[in-house]
Amino acid sequence: MVLKAFFPTCCASADSGLLVGRWVPEQSSAVVLAVVHFPFIPIQVKELLAQVQQASQVGVTVLGTWCHRRQEPEESLGHFLEGLGAIFSHKPWFQLCRERGSKSWSCKATHWQGPTSHAASGEDQVMLIFYDQRKVLLSQLHPPAVLPDRQAGDTTASAGGLAAVFDTVARSEALFQSDRFDEGPVRLSHWQSEGVEASILVELAKWAAGPVCLLLACLLSLVSAASACRVFKLWPLSFIWSKLSTCEQLRHRLEQLTLIFSTRKAKNPAQLMRKDLIGQLADALIPVADHVAKELQHLLQWLMGAPAGLKMNRALDQVLGRFFLYHIHLWISYIHLMSPFIERILWHVGLSACLGLTVALSILSDIIALLTFHIYCFYVYGARLYCLKIHGLSSLWRLFRGKKWNVLRQRVDSCSYDLDQLFIGTLLFTILVFLLPTTALYYLVFTLLRLLVVTVQGLIHLLVDLINSLPLYSLGLRLCRPYRLAAGVKFRVLEHETGRPLRLLMQINPLPYSRVVHTYRLPTCGCHPKHSWGSLCRKLFFGELIYPWRQRGDKQD
């Protein structure tokens, strides 16, 4: 039988001792976690392994011996290592040895007959696989994607051995807490044998990052407030402030921050570039709003004539046109009334964008909704009028056929009408039919404008939803440390000679970017389409109000 022994590369230069790890009988594999160095007392080693088993719930045991012959081989050490199999009695018992001054390795697995016998009843072939213990510990093994010509059961079975190796290393952190600097009775070699001070510093830096940033922000605010105090402008302090280079530099930086966060207009082009052109944007907003309003006025004047040569009902056309023109006049007055406050509003909006790109895009969507509120009002007016006429025509059409809508049972029932009802219904149906083209034209134009605004807002909302759902940390982790997200492993042959064990190097295959996005995509509360295309067309035809973008969790109408 061929056995697999996973050996950490960090222990290749360790001194002779015991191989400590876990035996996986289902895979016929031994996962070596550390090497226990001489001198040691067997009972103390067993106590340490018992503590590790209790803390990690991993069956850690002594798998065999490790012999690193740096100097001339000693016969006493060799006999001593061979006799340790009778003390710890693990089956199979691995004997791994590295020759002095060469890259030759020897590895064998034996089965002992008894606790006091040195004769082996059998010897198995061993495949030696090297792995990077640190990368395996920090990585997360993902299940492989099932191919079309492969069943899920086969894929899971093939990945079970690797999962056992990754799981064993990940759960054995209690074993890696001790290093060669400890004064305990047992000294170990593993990936943190040189000390854990660096890891402790990294963890402390992670915990302190948030409070430090908050403290720096508070200090900056306090310094900005203190610099504006009149006490520092008195003679002794002002003289010191002007002579110290550090104070001069701080004053210069505070002036820059004060200028950037100021709501006053820039005095020169240099300040204008540093203030991000907010003033120009505010000055250009009013002419743009006026231009949009004038274009709507031209559109309404075109509709009040003979649009595209169509014959319209002149009376209704004039009423609707003047009604919408009056609303445009109110909108222009509202914009000019708000013009003195627009620059200040844009400044506060720009400062709120420091919360992130998604906040800036959401604010942009709200600004578009406010600037096109008159278009929304026109759409609502036209849709309600058009919907009223459609429902009136459908009811009068049922009257001609001797039908009516039963409100209680929600169905169409037969009904008999007298002559007066049929006469009045005919008059009303004729009036609505001849007024429908004029109403439908206004409804069509304003619906197209509304759909244009909704499309722009929908694209912004989809972009916000995409940014919120992107796993940026996982993508950065995949870019900087690809071994942390493992899709599997590959093996590279290190030595394949007759009479020597096959030596392989296990390397981690990183997870593809597409699977990183698919696996770690974040849940969002963004918007998504509410209606299907068929439902949207039906609502547009019958004049029902449409809100194709809604937040998740909103109730259906």
C-alpha positions, 0 to 999 in steps of 0.5 A, spaced: 500 500 500 502 507 498 501 512 504 502 519 503 506 523 508 504 531 508 511 534 510 511 542 512 517 545 508 519 549 514 521 543 518 526 541 513 532 544 516 529 542 523 533 538 528 532 530 529 526 529 533 519 526 533 514 527 527 507 530 530 501 530 526 494 527 525 493 520 521 487 520 516 486 513 515 480 514 510 485 517 505 491 513 508 495 520 509 499 522 515 499 530 516 505 532 519 504 539 523 511 539 527 517 536 530 519 535 537 526 536 538 531 532 543 531 532 549 524 531 551 521 526 556 515 522 553 510 523 558 511 530 557 510 530 550 503 526 551 501 531 556 502 536 551 498 532 545 493 531 550 492 539 551 492 540 544 487 535 542 482 538 547 483 545 545 483 543 537 478 537 537 484 534 532 487 527 533 494 529 534 499 524 535 506 522 534 507 519 527 514 517 527 521 520 527 525 525 524 532 524 523 536 530 520 544 528 519 547 534 519 554 531 522 557 524 522 551 519 523 551 517 530 549 510 531 546 511 538 541 516 536 539 511 530 538 506 535 534 511 540 530 513 534 528 506 532 526 504 539 521 510 540 516 506 536 515 502 542 514 507 546 508 511 542 506 505 538 503 508 532 501 504 526 504 505 521 510 508 524 514 513 519 521 514 519 523 520 515 531 521 514 535 527 511 542 525 509 547 530 511 550 535 505 545 532 500 538 533 498 537 525 498 531 523 503 529 516 505 522 515 508 519 508 510 513 506 514 513 500 518 508 496 523 510 494 529 509 487 532 509 489 539 511 494 544 518 491 546 519 488 539 524 491 534 522 487 528 517 490 523 511 485 520 511 489 514 513 496 510 509 500 506 511 505 500 511 512 502 509 518 497 512 524 501 509 531 499 511 538 501 507 543 503 507 550 505 504 550 512 503 558 513 499 558 506 495 552 508 493 555 515 491 562 512 488 559 506 481 557 505 479 551 500 473 552 496 469 546 493 471 545 486 466 547 480 463 540 478 464 539 470 458 537 466 461 530 465 463 529 472 458 528 477 458 531 484 459 525 488 466 524 484 468 531 485 467 531 493 470 524 494 476 527 490 477 533 494 476 530 501 483 528 502 485 535 501 480 538 505 482 533 511 489 536 510 487 544 510 482 542 516 487 539 520 492 545 519 487 550 520 484 547 527 491 546 530 493 553 532 494 551 539 500 547 537 503 553 534 503 557 540 509 555 542 516 556 539 523 555 540 524 561 545 519 558 550 522 555 557 517 549 557 519 542 557 518 541 550 521 544 544 517 544 537 519 546 530 513 549 525 512 555 521 512 560 527 518 557 530 522 563 530 517 567 534 510 569 534 512 577 536 510 579 528 504 576 528 502 579 535 504 586 532 500 585 526 494 583 530 495 589 535 495 594 529 489 591 526 485 592 533 488 599 533 487 601 526 480 604 527 481 608 534 487 611 531 484 614 525 478 616 529 483 619 534 487 623 528 480 626 526 479 628 533 486 631 533 485 635 527 479 638 529 481 640 535 488 643 532 483 647 527 479 650 532 485 651 536 489 655 531 483 660 530 483 662 537 486 669 538 490 667 544 495 665 539 495 671 535 498 675 541 506 677 541 510 671 544 506 666 541 505 669 534 513 670 534 514 663 536 509 660 531 512 664 526 519 662 527 518 654 528 518 650 521 513 645 524 508 651 526 509 654 519 507 647 516 502 646 520 499 653 519 500 652 511 496 645 512 490 648 516 489 654 511 489 649 505 483 645 509 480 651 511 480 653 504 477 646 501 472 646 506 470 653 506 463 655 502 465 661 500 467 663 492 474 662 490 477 669 489 482 667 483 483 661 478 488 657 483 483 657 489 477 655 484 481 649 481 482 647 489 475 648 491 473 642 485 469 647 481 463 647 485 462 654 484 462 653 477 457 647 477 452 651 481 453 657 476 451 653 471 446 649 474 441 655 473 442 656 465 441 648 464 435 648 468 432 654 464 434 651 458 430 644 459 424 649 461 425 652 455 425 646 451 419 643 454 415 650 452 417 649 445 415 642 445 408 644 448 407 649 443 409 644 438 403 640 441 398 645 441 399 646 434 398 641 429 404 636 431 406 631 425 400 634 421 395 630 426 388 633 427 387 635 434 381 637 438 383 644 439 379 646 445 382 640 449 389 641 446 389 649 448 387 647 455 392 642 456 397 646 453 396 652 457 395 648 464 402 645 463 405 651 461 403 654 467 406 649 471 413 650 467 412 657 469 412 655 476 418 651 476 422 656 473 420 661 479 422 655 484 429 654 481 430 662 481 428 662 488 433 657 490 439 659 486 442 663 492 442 657 496 444 652 491 452 653 491 451 652 499 447 646 498 452 643 493 458 644 498 454 640 503 452 635 498 460 634 496 462 633 503 457 628 504 460 624 498 466 623 503 462 617 505 463 613 499 462 613 491 455 610 492 453 615 497 455 620 491 451 616 486 445 616 490 445 623 492 446 624 484 440 620 483 436 624 488 438 631 485 436 628 478 429 626 481 428 633 484 430 637 478 425 633 473 420 633 478 416 637 473 416 632 468 414 627 473 408 631 475 406 632 467 407 624 467 402 623 472 397 628 470 397 625 463 397 618 465 391 619 470 387 623 464 389 618 459 387 612 464 380 615 466 378 615 459 381 608 457 376 606 463 371 610 461 371 607 454 371 600 456 365 601 461 361 604 455 363 598 450 361 593 455 354 597 455 353 596 448 354 589 449 349 589 454 354 587 460 357 590 466 362 589 471 360 586 477 364 589 483 363 584 488 364 578 484 370 581 480 367 579 473 363 581 467 355 579 468 350 580 463 345 586 464 339 590 461 339 597 459 333 602 457 333 606 451 335 613 455 342 609 458 344 607 451 343 614 448 347 617 454 352 612 453 353 613 446 354 620 447 359 619 452 363 614 448 363 618 442 366 624 446 371 620 449 373 617 442 374 623 439 378 626 445 382 620 446 387 622 440 389 629 444 390 626 451 394 620 448 399 624 444 400 628 451 400 622 455 405 619 450 410 625 450 410 625 457 411 618 458 417 618 454 420 623 458 419 620 464 422 613 461 428 617 460 429 620 467 427 613 470 432 609 465 438 614 467 436 613 475 435 606 474 442 605 471 445 609 477 441 605 482 444 598 478 451 601 479 450 603 486 448 596 487 454 593 483 458 597 487 455 595 494 455 587 492 462 587 490 467 583 495 472 588 494 476 585 500 476 578 497 478 581 490 484 585 494 486 578 498 485 574 491 490 580 488 495 580 493 495 574 497 492 569 492 493 563 496 488 565 501 483 563 497 484 556 494 481 553 489 485 546 489 492 544 489 497 542 484 503 537 485 510 538 482 515 532 482 521 534 486 525 527 486 523 520 482 528 515 483 528 508 483 529 506 490 527 512 494 521 515 496 517 519 491 517 527 493 512 532 491 511 539 492 504 541 494 502 548 491 496 552 492 491 554 486 488 560 487 481 561 486 479 565 479 476 572 480 469 570 477 468 565 482 471 570 488 465 575 485 460 569 485 462 566 492 463 572 496 458 577 493 455 581 498 447 582 499 445 588 498 438 592 499 439 596 492 433 596 487 431 591 482 426 591 476 419 590 479 415 589 473 416 584 467 416 587 460 409 584 459 407 587 465 410 594 464 407 594 457 400 593 459 401 598 465 403 603 459 398 601 455 392 602 460 395 609 463 397 606 470 403 609 474 409 605 473 415 605 478 420 600 475 425 601 480 424 599 487 427 597 494 428 590 496 423 589 501 417 594 499 410 591 499 407 590 492 401 594 490 
